[in-house]
């Protein structure tokens, strides 16, 4: 059992086509799973666990092919880990490849920290992150709880480290009970388990040793056991699932001239607000039942802060993906603003540069500021992460925001920024908006760990427009 995120995938291993059925033994196992979204096959997953005298080795390979804004994109991931006899993490290697983008991480768990070595954009950085004494990879959750016993009603709290977001979080696992499940015309006796991680709940059907028979995860991802040949086989159709359009939300009425919208009042239906960030200085909750929001485009006002800004210091620091201390990021930021001292003017110059110089291209990868500066391409995630790094590099506090934005006739999942200029101002480097229009619905603030919490609403949300102007 594992937490599945759309961008979690891996390389094709044709050399493993040696058997028609998954191998099973108490020493470990191999499993092949077909990956589906909305009943359309998009890829496969292969996992193996092997026991050695003093440790375990786990491997996971995934491959997915998706349509993203009219283009077909293939994503490959590799995860390899060495585990202690109790299946807790000792060290790991994670690699994600998408077109010319590559994100590679090496990690070593020592004490309460994981020491990370991250390679992206042709550069290597190192950092320690706190995770606790014991931490587990998502791919071994099923085996772990099977070793502990699968009594119906039994609950577990496990510290899980996800290599895709380089962070740990507590998974709440509940054993539902025994259930027969049919896969490919065969009936299996399974144990049904529910796991909640970062606010998202997955349901998994496990066999007797903890390998996966079937798993359903937000937002509408289904994985089922298959033979290697079935898992590796691609669908005959060349029409790939467009993941962006699939999860767009069409409201009850259309918004005319959305980029000029300064006020929006709307209702959000079928939404769990737990762990979301819905209230701030430009977005207010008017009622909870039903959830009604009022959004106003920010007023820039007579701000007079000069660089560097001394407030909101937390949002001036570099991070794993916002490498504002990188020499190239700092050089480019200073080059863009020149001799500008006013914070508002500098923030607008940086936004205009990102808007004009980063090619608008759908990119299924782990966004990294140094990588975006090198490739000069990306979607809203790449625009927002580079803009945040450039702002922080010259002393402007900056955040990343994720949520929804209105485009054409629907709301689409989107990322943009907030910059602190005396108060927090929403801005959008993808659209070149300073400040952002009122059709930006904020759901969460933060980097990948926080952004992942938005996935729980994907595929379920409905929107009704009450008023706009």
Residue pairs with C-beta under 8 A, 6 or more apart in sequence:
1 138
1 141
1 142
1 145
1 193
1 195
1 202
1 204
1 206
1 210
1 212
1 215
2 60
2 137
2 138
2 139
2 141
2 142
2 212
2 215
3 138
3 160
3 162
3 171
3 195
3 197
3 198
3 200
3 202
3 217
4 202
4 215
4 217
4 221
4 223
5 162
5 164
5 165
5 452
5 455
6 64
6 66
6 219
6 221
6 243
6 455
7 75
7 96
7 164
7 364
7 365
7 366
8 62
8 77
8 164
9 43
9 62
9 63
9 64
9 75
9 76
9 77
9 96
10 45
10 46
10 60
10 61
10 62
10 63
10 76
10 77
10 78
10 79
10 95
11 61
11 63
11 76
11 77
11 78
11 97
12 61
12 63
12 76
12 232
13 46
13 61
14 232
16 30
16 46
16 228
17 228
17 229
17 232
18 228
19 228
20 227
20 228
20 229
21 227
22 29
22 30
22 31
22 32
22 211
22 225
22 227
23 29
23 30
24 207
24 209
24 211
26 209
27 50
27 51
28 48
28 49
28 50
28 51
28 56
29 48
29 49
29 143
29 209
29 211
30 46
30 47
30 48
31 45
31 46
31 47
31 48
31 211
31 212
31 225
32 44
32 45
32 46
32 225
32 226
32 227
32 228
32 230
32 231
32 232
33 44
33 45
33 46
33 47
33 212
33 215
33 223
33 224
33 225
33 226
33 231
34 41
34 43
34 44
34 223
34 224
34 226
34 230
34 231
35 41
35 42
35 43
35 44
35 45
35 62
35 64
35 221
35 222
35 223
36 42
36 221
36 222
36 223
36 224
37 220
37 221
37 222
37 241
37 243
37 246
38 220
38 241
38 246
39 222
40 235
40 241
41 234
41 235
42 64
42 65
42 66
42 240
42 241
43 62
43 63
43 64
43 65
44 62
44 63
44 226
44 231
44 232
45 60
45 61
45 62
45 223
45 231
46 59
46 60
46 61
46 62
46 228
46 231
47 58
47 59
47 60
47 61
47 139
47 211
47 212
48 57
48 58
48 59
49 56
49 57
49 58
49 140
49 143
50 56
50 57
50 58
54 85
55 82
55 83
55 84
55 85
55 90
56 82
56 83
56 84
56 85
56 87
56 140
57 80
57 81
57 82
57 83
58 79
58 80
58 81
58 83
58 137
58 139
58 140
59 78
59 79
59 80
59 81
60 77
60 78
60 79
60 80
60 139
61 76
61 77
61 78
61 79
62 75
62 76
62 77
63 74
63 75
63 76
64 74
64 75
65 72
65 73
65 74
65 75
65 234
65 240
66 72
66 73
66 75
66 240
66 241
66 242
66 243
66 364
67 73
67 239
67 240
67 241
67 242
67 243
68 242
68 243
68 244
68 362
68 363
68 364
68 379
69 242
69 244
69 362
69 379
70 242
70 362
71 362
72 240
73 98
73 99
73 362
73 363
73 364
74 98
74 99
75 96
75 97
75 98
75 364
75 365
76 96
76 97
76 98
77 94
77 95
77 96
77 97
78 93
78 94
78 95
79 92
79 93
79 94
79 95
79 137
79 139
79 163
80 92
80 93
81 89
81 90
81 91
81 92
81 93
81 137
82 90
82 91
82 92
83 89
83 90
83 137
83 140
84 90
86 134
87 136
87 140
87 143
87 144
87 147
88 109
88 134
88 135
88 136
89 107
89 109
89 114
89 135
89 136
89 137
89 161
90 108
90 109
91 106
91 107
91 108
91 109
92 105
92 106
92 107
92 137
92 163
93 104
93 105
93 106
93 107
94 104
94 105
94 107
94 163
94 164
95 102
95 103
95 104
95 105
96 102
96 103
96 104
96 164
96 365
96 366
98 363
98 364
98 365
99 363
99 365
100 375
101 363
101 365
101 371
101 375
102 119
102 120
103 118
103 119
103 120
103 365
103 366
103 368
103 371
104 118
104 119
104 120
105 116
105 117
105 118
105 119
105 163
105 166
106 116
106 117
107 114
107 115
107 116
107 117
107 163
108 114
108 115
109 131
109 135
111 133
112 130
112 131
112 132
112 133
113 128
113 129
113 130
113 131
114 128
114 129
114 131
114 135
114 161
115 126
115 127
115 128
116 126
116 127
116 128
116 129
116 166
116 320
117 124
117 125
117 126
118 124
118 125
118 126
118 127
118 166
118 320
120 366
120 368
120 370
120 371
121 368
121 370
121 371
121 372
121 373
121 374
121 375
122 370
122 374
123 323
123 326
123 370
125 320
125 323
127 320
129 166
129 167
129 168
131 159
131 161
131 168
132 159
132 168
134 159
135 159
135 160
135 161
135 168
136 144
136 158
136 159
136 160
136 161
137 160
137 161
137 163
138 160
138 162
138 197
141 158
141 160
141 171
141 173
141 195
142 193
142 204
142 206
142 210
142 211
142 212
143 209
143 210
143 211
144 158
144 210
145 156
145 158
145 173
145 175
145 193
145 210
146 191
146 206
146 208
146 209
146 210
147 210
148 154
148 156
150 175
150 191
150 193
150 206
151 175
152 175
152 176
152 177
152 178
153 174
153 175
153 177
154 174
154 175
155 172
155 173
155 174
155 175
156 171
156 172
156 173
156 174
157 170
157 171
157 172
157 173
158 170
158 171
158 173
159 168
159 169
159 170
159 171
160 168
160 169
160 170
160 171
160 197
161 167
161 168
162 168
162 169
162 197
164 366
164 448
165 448
165 449
165 452
166 320
166 448
166 449
167 448
167 449
169 197
169 198
169 449
170 197
171 195
171 196
171 197
172 195
172 196
172 197
173 193
173 194
173 195
173 196
174 193
174 194
174 195
175 191
175 192
175 193
176 191
176 192
176 193
176 194
176 203
177 191
177 192
178 189
178 190
178 191
178 192
179 190
179 191
179 192
179 205
180 187
180 188
180 189
180 190
181 187
181 188
181 190
181 205
181 213
181 214
182 188
183 213
183 214
183 224
183 225
184 224
184 225
184 226
184 230
188 205
188 207
188 213
189 208
190 205
190 206
190 207
190 213
190 214
191 205
191 206
192 203
192 204
192 205
193 203
193 204
193 205
193 206
194 201
194 202
194 203
194 204
195 201
195 202
195 204
196 202
198 275
198 449
198 452
198 453
199 272
199 274
199 275
199 453
199 456
200 217
200 218
200 452
200 453
200 455
200 456
201 218
201 456
202 215
202 216
202 217
202 218
203 215
203 216
204 212
204 214
204 215
204 216
205 212
205 213
205 214
205 215
206 212
206 213
207 213
212 223
212 225
213 224
213 225
214 222
214 223
214 224
214 225
215 222
215 223
216 222
216 223
217 223
218 455
218 456
218 458
218 459
219 247
219 455
219 456
219 458
219 459
220 458
220 459
244 362
244 412
244 413
247 413
247 458
247 459
248 410
248 411
248 412
248 413
249 404
249 410
249 411
249 412
249 461
249 462
249 463
250 409
250 410
250 411
251 266
251 406
251 410
251 411
251 463
251 464
251 465
252 463
252 464
252 465
253 465
254 409
255 261
255 264
255 406
255 439
255 465
255 468
258 405
258 406
258 407
258 437
258 439
259 431
259 433
259 437
260 437
261 297
261 406
261 437
261 438
261 439
261 468
261 469
262 296
262 297
262 437
262 438
262 469
263 294
263 295
263 296
263 297
263 438
263 467
263 468
263 469
264 293
264 294
264 295
264 438
264 439
264 465
264 467
264 468
265 286
265 292
265 293
265 294
265 295
265 465
265 466
265 467
265 468
266 292
266 293
266 295
266 441
266 463
266 464
266 465
266 466
267 290
267 291
267 292
267 293
267 463
267 464
267 466
268 290
268 291
268 292
268 293
268 441
268 461
268 462
268 463
269 290
269 291
269 461
269 462
269 463
269 464
270 460
270 461
270 462
271 291
271 457
271 460
271 461
272 456
272 457
273 288
273 291
275 444
275 453
276 443
276 444
276 453
276 454
276 457
277 442
277 443
277 444
277 445
278 285
278 291
278 293
278 442
278 443
279 285
280 424
280 442
281 298
281 423
281 424
282 295
282 296
282 297
282 298
282 426
282 438
283 293
283 294
283 295
283 296
283 441
283 442
284 293
284 294
284 295
285 291
285 292
285 293
286 292
286 293
286 294
292 466
293 441
295 438
295 439
295 440
295 441
296 438
297 435
297 436
297 437
297 438
298 423
298 425
298 426
298 435
298 436
299 435
300 344
300 421
300 425
300 435
301 422
301 423
303 343
303 344
303 421
303 422
304 342
304 422
305 342
305 343
305 344
305 421
305 422
306 341
306 342
306 343
307 337
307 340
307 341
307 342
307 343
307 346
307 394
307 395
307 396
308 316
308 394
308 395
308 396
309 316
309 343
309 395
309 396
309 397
309 420
309 421
311 397
311 420
312 397
312 420
313 397
314 397
315 392
315 397
315 398
315 399
315 420
316 324
316 392
316 395
316 396
316 397
317 324
317 392
318 324
318 325
318 326
318 389
318 392
319 447
320 447
321 366
321 367
321 368
321 369
321 385
321 447
321 448
322 369
322 385
322 388
322 389
322 392
322 400
322 447
323 329
323 368
323 369
323 370
323 389
324 330
324 369
324 388
324 389
324 390
324 391
324 392
324 393
325 393
326 369
326 370
326 389
328 370
328 373
329 369
329 370
329 373
329 389
329 390
329 393
330 393
330 394
332 373
332 390
333 350
333 389
333 390
333 391
333 393
333 394
334 393
334 394
336 349
336 350
336 353
336 390
337 345
337 346
337 349
337 350
337 394
340 346
340 349
343 395
343 396
343 421
344 421
346 394
346 396
347 391
347 396
347 419
347 421
347 427
347 434
348 434
350 387
350 390
350 391
350 394
350 396
351 387
351 427
351 429
351 432
351 434
352 432
352 434
353 390
354 383
354 386
354 387
354 390
354 429
355 383
355 429
355 430
355 431
355 432
356 432
357 376
358 372
358 376
358 377
358 378
358 382
358 383
358 386
358 429
359 376
359 377
359 378
360 379
360 430
361 377
361 378
361 379
362 379
363 377
363 378
363 379
363 381
363 382
365 371
366 448
367 378
367 381
367 382
367 384
367 385
368 385
369 385
369 386
369 388
369 389
369 390
370 389
371 382
372 378
372 382
372 383
372 385
372 386
373 386
373 389
378 386
379 430
380 414
380 415
380 416
380 430
381 415
383 415
383 429
383 430
384 400
384 401
384 415
384 416
384 417
384 429
384 430
385 400
386 429
387 398
387 417
387 427
387 429
388 398
388 399
388 400
388 417
391 397
391 398
391 417
391 419
392 398
396 419
396 420
396 421
397 419
397 420
398 417
398 418
398 419
398 420
399 417
399 418
399 419
399 424
399 445
399 446
400 415
400 416
400 417
400 445
400 446
400 447
400 451
401 415
401 416
401 417
401 418
401 426
401 440
401 442
401 444
401 445
402 413
402 414
402 415
402 442
402 443
402 444
402 445
402 450
402 451
402 454
403 413
403 414
403 440
403 441
403 442
403 443
403 444
403 454
404 411
404 412
404 413
404 414
404 440
404 441
404 443
404 463
405 411
405 412
405 414
405 416
405 428
405 431
405 439
405 440
405 441
406 439
411 439
411 441
411 463
413 454
413 458
414 430
414 440
415 430
415 451
416 426
416 427
416 428
416 429
416 430
416 436
416 440
417 426
417 427
417 428
417 429
418 424
418 425
418 426
418 427
418 445
419 425
419 427
425 435
426 435
426 436
426 440
426 442
427 433
427 434
427 435
427 436
428 434
428 436
428 437
428 440
431 437
438 468
439 468
443 454
443 457
444 450
444 451
444 453
444 454
